[in-house]
Every structure is written in C-alpha cells, then in structure tokens.
Amino acid sequence: MEKGTLIKEGKAKRLYHTDEDGYVWVEYMDQATALNGKRKDHIVGKGVLNNQIDTMLFKMLMDNGIHTDFVKQLSDNEQLNLTVDIIPLEVVVRNAASGSFQRKFAVPYLQKFDHPVVEYFYKSDELDDPAINTSQALALGVIKPGESERLQELALQINDLLKARFAKAGLELVDFKVEFGKKADGEIILADEISPDSCRLVDLETRDSFDKDVFRKKTGDLVTTYQEVLNRLNDSQEEA
C-alpha cells in the first residue's frame, strides 16, 4: 500500500489518501497544542510516542471486543486506519474532577465520582468545541435517535478497560476524550486516538500528572512524561 496525497492536517496528525479504497494513512506529528490550538509548539519525539501508546491501547481494546478504525502500525510515527465518517462529537468520560468540569462546578481537584460522568462537545474550532446535549445534537443532525445511548455505552465500556489497564501501570485515569466514526454499513466504532494528549493521568501514589497538562501548565517536559507512560505500559504488559 502506498501513501497518497494529503487529506488534511490537524493539531497533532496528518491524514493521507492511500492507493486502496477504504483506508487512511495517519502520520503523528511532533506538535503540541493548547488553548484549542492557540498555543502551538514543535516537540521532537512526540509523534513517535503518541503513535506507540495509541497502538498499544487500541490493540488492547480490540482484544476486549471494542471495534475500532485501527488496522496496523506502519512505522514509528505512522499507522493505517479504516476510513470512517467521523461523528462531530468529542465524547468525554470523567472519573474524577479536573479541567472544565472542576472549573464549572467548583469542586476539589481529583474529587472522585461515584459514577463516571459522560459529556459531549461539538467539534468546531470556530465555536471552541462547545458543550452539547443529546437533544441539541439531534436538532443539529449530528446524531440520529438512539445513537447517543450507543456512544455512551461504548464510552463507558472503553473507560472500564482503560482504567484497569492504566492502573496496572500505576496510573489513575482521571478523564479522557474519544471520537467515534461510522463505517459504510452504519456501525459506530472507536476512531481517532487515545494517548496522553487525550487523557488525564496521575500517578496512583504521588498524584503527579502524566499527560498533556504538563505542557498546558508548563510543569514538566512533555516528551519525558510521555516516555514514562509508554515505559510503564510496556513494563506492566510484560508483567501481565
């Protein structure tokens, strides 16, 4: 399979056509963004780390029955995905208070929830990805009746699997963002990526951050942090 022309460049990935229908070539970039893309830095090594972490986590989810767009890793910073019609929603699952939830409701940082919180955000850079509820998403034609329930069901299944996997690596999954896409037959599957760019992770003992918050808050080196996440995942996988 050959890489074709550029489809689009996002905040952290480039997508390319391939010479076979039904597939997209994904390149992870050495770029970090914050403030919805308003702050942007070139960080050597980030793309390789995110690709490797994402590959490991997607394979784990697939081994546990979650259908995804992942096909295979192509190189250190590239992978092959199925072509899907992305649903323009960011689905956020929160196990503890942080980020916008903490600011909105003035609750203590890392306060644990008895039940995970599921939130939807409308994917729009122009609108700064506003929060959106099910009835609003239906009114805008973003989803069809019944799809909100399916998205929540999948997100909570993914949450259970990720929480357990990260716990083995000595990390607590505070929250994460995922996106879903539709295959040609209408099946909704997990798409995009799961990495420290899209998760909040803290050490189970020290409560130190092991995610993009070190970049957002300028509290640590991003590459060193992501490398530690990858090392912990690798080490705990070997132990298992």
KOLNUVO-553844 format. One record per residue (C-alpha): residue in one letter; chain; x, y negated, z negated. Coordinates in pm, whole numbers, plus 32768, in hexadecimal, padded with zeros to 4 digits. Layout:
N
{site 'a'; 'A'; {X; Y; Z}},
...
This chain:
240
{site 'm'; 'A'; {8000; 8000; 8000}},
{site 'e'; 'A'; {8080; 7EA4; 805C}},
{site 'k'; 'A'; {804D; 7D54; 7FB3}},
{site 'g'; 'A'; {7F89; 7C62; 808B}},
{site 't'; 'A'; {7F39; 7AF2; 807C}},
{site 'l'; 'A'; {7EF5; 7A31; 7F3D}},
{site 'i'; 'A'; {7D88; 7A2F; 7ED1}},
{site 'k'; 'A'; {7DAE; 793E; 7DAF}},
{site 'e'; 'A'; {7E96; 78D2; 7C98}},
{site 'g'; 'A'; {7E0D; 78BC; 7B38}},
{site 'k'; 'A'; {7EA4; 784C; 79F0}},
{site 'a'; 'A'; {7F74; 7987; 79BE}},
{site 'k'; 'A'; {7F44; 7A66; 7AF1}},
{site 'r'; 'A'; {7F4C; 7A5E; 7C6B}},
{site 'l'; 'A'; {7E5E; 7B39; 7D32}},
{site 'y'; 'A'; {7EB2; 7BBA; 7E8E}},
{site 'h'; 'A'; {7DFD; 7C75; 7F9F}},
{site 't'; 'A'; {7E7D; 7DD0; 7FF7}},
{site 'd'; 'A'; {7E7A; 7E8E; 8140}},
{site 'e'; 'A'; {7D6A; 7F73; 80B4}},
{site 'd'; 'A'; {7C05; 7F08; 806E}},
{site 'g'; 'A'; {7B90; 7F1C; 7F07}},
{site 'y'; 'A'; {7CD6; 7EC3; 7E5A}},
{site 'v'; 'A'; {7D7D; 7D89; 7DD9}},
{site 'w'; 'A'; {7EF1; 7D5A; 7D90}},
{site 'v'; 'A'; {7F29; 7CA7; 7C44}},
{site 'e'; 'A'; {8068; 7BEE; 7BE8}},
{site 'y'; 'A'; {8098; 7B7D; 7A80}},
{site 'm'; 'A'; {8143; 7A29; 7A76}},
{site 'd'; 'A'; {8246; 799B; 7988}},
{site 'q'; 'A'; {8157; 7889; 7924}},
{site 'a'; 'A'; {80A8; 7830; 77DF}},
{site 't'; 'A'; {7F89; 773B; 77BF}},
{site 'a'; 'A'; {7EC8; 769A; 76A3}},
{site 'l'; 'A'; {7DAE; 75A0; 7681}},
{site 'n'; 'A'; {7CF7; 7647; 77A4}},
{site 'g'; 'A'; {7E21; 761B; 788A}},
{site 'k'; 'A'; {7E75; 74B4; 782C}},
{site 'r'; 'A'; {7FBE; 7524; 778F}},
{site 'k'; 'A'; {808F; 7606; 786D}},
{site 'd'; 'A'; {81ED; 7696; 7839}},
{site 'h'; 'A'; {82CB; 777E; 7904}},
{site 'i'; 'A'; {833E; 789A; 7820}},
{site 'v'; 'A'; {842C; 799A; 78B5}},
{site 'g'; 'A'; {83CD; 7B00; 7860}},
{site 'k'; 'A'; {8263; 7AC3; 7801}},
{site 'g'; 'A'; {81D1; 7B61; 793B}},
{site 'v'; 'A'; {828B; 7CA8; 790A}},
{site 'l'; 'A'; {821E; 7CC3; 779F}},
{site 'n'; 'A'; {80AF; 7C7A; 77E4}},
{site 'n'; 'A'; {80A5; 7D71; 7904}},
{site 'q'; 'A'; {813B; 7E85; 782F}},
{site 'i'; 'A'; {805A; 7E40; 7703}},
{site 'd'; 'A'; {7F24; 7E29; 77DF}},
{site 't'; 'A'; {7F7D; 7F6B; 7894}},
{site 'm'; 'A'; {7FA6; 8027; 774D}},
{site 'l'; 'A'; {7E60; 7FA7; 76BA}},
{site 'f'; 'A'; {7D90; 7FDF; 77F3}},
{site 'k'; 'A'; {7E13; 8143; 7812}},
{site 'm'; 'A'; {7DB6; 8182; 76A6}},
{site 'l'; 'A'; {7C58; 80FC; 76DF}},
{site 'm'; 'A'; {7C2E; 81CD; 781A}},
{site 'd'; 'A'; {7C9F; 8303; 775C}},
{site 'n'; 'A'; {7B82; 82B8; 766C}},
{site 'g'; 'A'; {7A73; 829A; 7772}},
{site 'i'; 'A'; {7A78; 8126; 77C4}},
{site 'h'; 'A'; {7A5F; 80E6; 793B}},
{site 't'; 'A'; {7B4D; 7FD4; 79B2}},
{site 'd'; 'A'; {7BD5; 7F36; 7AEF}},
{site 'f'; 'A'; {7D38; 7FB0; 7AA4}},
{site 'v'; 'A'; {7DCE; 809D; 7BA7}},
{site 'k'; 'A'; {7F44; 80A8; 7B66}},
{site 'q'; 'A'; {8077; 7FDF; 7B0A}},
{site 'l'; 'A'; {813C; 7F79; 7C3F}},
{site 's'; 'A'; {826F; 7ED5; 7BA4}},
{site 'd'; 'A'; {82DE; 7E32; 7A61}},
{site 'n'; 'A'; {81F7; 7D0A; 7A9C}},
{site 'e'; 'A'; {80FD; 7D90; 7B9B}},
{site 'q'; 'A'; {7FD5; 7E7D; 7B9C}},
{site 'l'; 'A'; {7EC7; 7EF7; 7C87}},
{site 'n'; 'A'; {7D5A; 7EBC; 7C30}},
{site 'l'; 'A'; {7C0E; 7F14; 7CCA}},
{site 't'; 'A'; {7B5B; 7DF6; 7D75}},
{site 'v'; 'A'; {7A2D; 7D95; 7CA4}},
{site 'd'; 'A'; {7935; 7C77; 7C9B}},
{site 'i'; 'A'; {799A; 7BC3; 7B5C}},
{site 'i'; 'A'; {787B; 7B5C; 7A78}},
{site 'p'; 'A'; {78C6; 79EE; 7A20}},
{site 'l'; 'A'; {78B3; 7A26; 78AA}},
{site 'e'; 'A'; {79C3; 7A42; 77A6}},
{site 'v'; 'A'; {794D; 7B3B; 76A1}},
{site 'v'; 'A'; {79EE; 7AF6; 754F}},
{site 'v'; 'A'; {79E3; 7BEC; 742E}},
{site 'r'; 'A'; {7A46; 7B6E; 72D5}},
{site 'n'; 'A'; {7A9B; 7C47; 71A9}},
{site 'a'; 'A'; {7B0B; 7B21; 70D2}},
{site 'a'; 'A'; {7AF7; 79A7; 70D9}},
{site 's'; 'A'; {7BEC; 78E7; 71B1}},
{site 'g'; 'A'; {7BF9; 77F2; 72D1}},
{site 's'; 'A'; {7AB9; 7747; 733F}},
{site 'f'; 'A'; {79DE; 781A; 7256}},
{site 'q'; 'A'; {7AA3; 77A8; 7126}},
{site 'r'; 'A'; {7A94; 763C; 7194}},
{site 'k'; 'A'; {7922; 7649; 71E9}},
{site 'f'; 'A'; {78AC; 76EB; 70A6}},
{site 'a'; 'A'; {79BA; 7672; 6FB4}},
{site 'v'; 'A'; {7A06; 77CB; 6F2A}},
{site 'p'; 'A'; {7B57; 7839; 6E9C}},
{site 'y'; 'A'; {7C5F; 78AE; 6F92}},
{site 'l'; 'A'; {7C59; 7A2A; 6FC0}},
{site 'q'; 'A'; {7B1C; 7A56; 6EF4}},
{site 'k'; 'A'; {7AA8; 7BB1; 6F59}},
{site 'f'; 'A'; {794C; 7BF0; 6FE0}},
{site 'd'; 'A'; {7870; 7D11; 6F71}},
{site 'h'; 'A'; {7813; 7D40; 70DF}},
{site 'p'; 'A'; {78CE; 7CCB; 7216}},
{site 'v'; 'A'; {7858; 7B87; 72B3}},
{site 'v'; 'A'; {781F; 7B8B; 742C}},
{site 'e'; 'A'; {781E; 7A41; 74E9}},
{site 'y'; 'A'; {7801; 79E1; 7658}},
{site 'f'; 'A'; {78B1; 78C1; 7704}},
{site 'y'; 'A'; {7863; 784D; 7866}},
{site 'k'; 'A'; {799B; 785C; 7940}},
{site 's'; 'A'; {79C5; 76F9; 79C2}},
{site 'd'; 'A'; {7B06; 762F; 79AF}},
{site 'e'; 'A'; {7A41; 74F4; 7A08}},
{site 'l'; 'A'; {795B; 7528; 78DC}},
{site 'd'; 'A'; {7A6E; 75AC; 77F3}},
{site 'd'; 'A'; {79CB; 7705; 77D9}},
{site 'p'; 'A'; {7898; 76A5; 770A}},
{site 'a'; 'A'; {77E8; 7797; 7621}},
{site 'i'; 'A'; {76B8; 7832; 76C5}},
{site 'n'; 'A'; {75A1; 7912; 7644}},
{site 't'; 'A'; {74E9; 7A2B; 76F2}},
{site 's'; 'A'; {73BB; 795F; 775E}},
{site 'q'; 'A'; {749A; 784D; 77EC}},
{site 'a'; 'A'; {756A; 794E; 78A8}},
{site 'l'; 'A'; {742C; 79E4; 7937}},
{site 'a'; 'A'; {73AB; 788D; 799C}},
{site 'l'; 'A'; {74EF; 7841; 7A54}},
{site 'g'; 'A'; {74EC; 7992; 7B02}},
{site 'v'; 'A'; {7634; 79F6; 7A60}},
{site 'i'; 'A'; {75A1; 7B42; 79EA}},
{site 'k'; 'A'; {746B; 7C10; 7A2C}},
{site 'p'; 'A'; {7371; 7C8C; 7927}},
{site 'g'; 'A'; {740C; 7D9D; 7853}},
{site 'e'; 'A'; {7573; 7D48; 78AC}},
{site 's'; 'A'; {75B3; 7C7D; 7770}},
{site 'e'; 'A'; {7566; 7DAF; 769E}},
{site 'r'; 'A'; {7651; 7E81; 7772}},
{site 'l'; 'A'; {7769; 7D81; 7755}},
{site 'q'; 'A'; {7743; 7D7B; 75DB}},
{site 'e'; 'A'; {773B; 7EF6; 75C7}},
{site 'l'; 'A'; {787C; 7F16; 7691}},
{site 'a'; 'A'; {7928; 7DFC; 75D4}},
{site 'l'; 'A'; {78E1; 7E9F; 7484}},
{site 'q'; 'A'; {795C; 7FF2; 74FF}},
{site 'i'; 'A'; {7A9C; 7F4D; 7576}},
{site 'n'; 'A'; {7ABB; 7E99; 7428}},
{site 'd'; 'A'; {7AAE; 7FDD; 7363}},
{site 'l'; 'A'; {7BBC; 807B; 743D}},
{site 'l'; 'A'; {7CA0; 7F4A; 743A}},
{site 'k'; 'A'; {7C7F; 7F17; 72C2}},
{site 'a'; 'A'; {7CEC; 807D; 7280}},
{site 'r'; 'A'; {7E0A; 806A; 737B}},
{site 'f'; 'A'; {7E96; 7F25; 72F5}},
{site 'a'; 'A'; {7E72; 7F9B; 718D}},
{site 'k'; 'A'; {7F5C; 80BC; 71E0}},
{site 'a'; 'A'; {8054; 7FB2; 724C}},
{site 'g'; 'A'; {8031; 7EF3; 7105}},
{site 'l'; 'A'; {7F5A; 7DE2; 719E}},
{site 'e'; 'A'; {7DFB; 7D66; 7155}},
{site 'l'; 'A'; {7D22; 7D0B; 727E}},
{site 'v'; 'A'; {7C87; 7BBF; 7218}},
{site 'd'; 'A'; {7BD4; 7B7C; 7360}},
{site 'f'; 'A'; {7BF7; 7BAC; 74D5}},
{site 'k'; 'A'; {7B6B; 7B3C; 7622}},
{site 'v'; 'A'; {7B10; 7C25; 773F}},
{site 'e'; 'A'; {7A72; 7C02; 7895}},
{site 'f'; 'A'; {79A1; 7CF8; 7957}},
{site 'g'; 'A'; {7961; 7D35; 7AC6}},
{site 'k'; 'A'; {7869; 7DEF; 7B9D}},
{site 'k'; 'A'; {78C8; 7F01; 7C8E}},
{site 'a'; 'A'; {781B; 7F1F; 7DDE}},
{site 'd'; 'A'; {7721; 8012; 7D45}},
{site 'g'; 'A'; {76C8; 7F18; 7C33}},
{site 'e'; 'A'; {7782; 7FC4; 7B16}},
{site 'i'; 'A'; {780C; 7ECE; 7A18}},
{site 'i'; 'A'; {7976; 7F19; 79BD}},
{site 'l'; 'A'; {7A8B; 7E76; 78F3}},
{site 'a'; 'A'; {7B65; 7D8F; 79C7}},
{site 'd'; 'A'; {7C71; 7C82; 79AA}},
{site 'e'; 'A'; {7D66; 7CC6; 788C}},
{site 'i'; 'A'; {7D9B; 7D0E; 771C}},
{site 's'; 'A'; {7EDE; 7C80; 7691}},
{site 'p'; 'A'; {7F58; 7B93; 7581}},
{site 'd'; 'A'; {7EE0; 7A7F; 766D}},
{site 's'; 'A'; {7D7A; 7AF0; 7635}},
{site 'c'; 'A'; {7D89; 7B7F; 74D2}},
{site 'r'; 'A'; {7DCE; 7AF4; 737B}},
{site 'l'; 'A'; {7EA7; 7BE3; 72B4}},
{site 'v'; 'A'; {7F39; 7BC0; 7158}},
{site 'd'; 'A'; {8026; 7C9E; 7096}},
{site 'l'; 'A'; {7F64; 7D77; 6FA3}},
{site 'e'; 'A'; {8047; 7D13; 6E83}},
{site 't'; 'A'; {80E4; 7BBE; 6EC9}},
{site 'r'; 'A'; {7FB8; 7B30; 6F8D}},
{site 'd'; 'A'; {80AD; 7A95; 7084}},
{site 's'; 'A'; {8025; 7A5B; 71E4}},
{site 'f'; 'A'; {808E; 7B41; 7300}},
{site 'd'; 'A'; {7FDA; 7A9E; 7425}},
{site 'k'; 'A'; {7FC8; 795F; 74F4}},
{site 'd'; 'A'; {7F80; 7894; 73BA}},
{site 'v'; 'A'; {80F9; 787E; 738A}},
{site 'f'; 'A'; {80FE; 77BB; 74D3}},
{site 'r'; 'A'; {7FC1; 76F3; 748F}},
{site 'k'; 'A'; {8034; 768A; 7334}},
{site 'k'; 'A'; {81AA; 7684; 7384}},
{site 't'; 'A'; {81F7; 776C; 7260}},
{site 'g'; 'A'; {82D5; 786C; 730C}},
{site 'd'; 'A'; {8372; 78F1; 744A}},
{site 'l'; 'A'; {826F; 7989; 7532}},
{site 'v'; 'A'; {8350; 7A87; 75DF}},
{site 't'; 'A'; {83E1; 7B05; 7496}},
{site 't'; 'A'; {8280; 7B26; 740A}},
{site 'y'; 'A'; {81F4; 7BE0; 7537}},
{site 'q'; 'A'; {8324; 7CC4; 7541}},
{site 'e'; 'A'; {82E2; 7D22; 73D7}},
{site 'v'; 'A'; {8178; 7D78; 742D}},
{site 'l'; 'A'; {81EF; 7E57; 7549}},
{site 'n'; 'A'; {82F7; 7EF9; 746C}},
{site 'r'; 'A'; {81F7; 7F44; 735E}},
{site 'l'; 'A'; {8103; 7FD7; 7459}},
{site 'n'; 'A'; {8213; 80B0; 74EF}},
{site 'd'; 'A'; {8295; 8122; 739B}},
{site 's'; 'A'; {813A; 8175; 7315}},
{site 'q'; 'A'; {80E2; 822C; 7456}},
{site 'e'; 'A'; {8216; 8308; 7431}},
{site 'e'; 'A'; {81C1; 834B; 72C4}},
{site 'a'; 'A'; {8060; 83B5; 7327}},
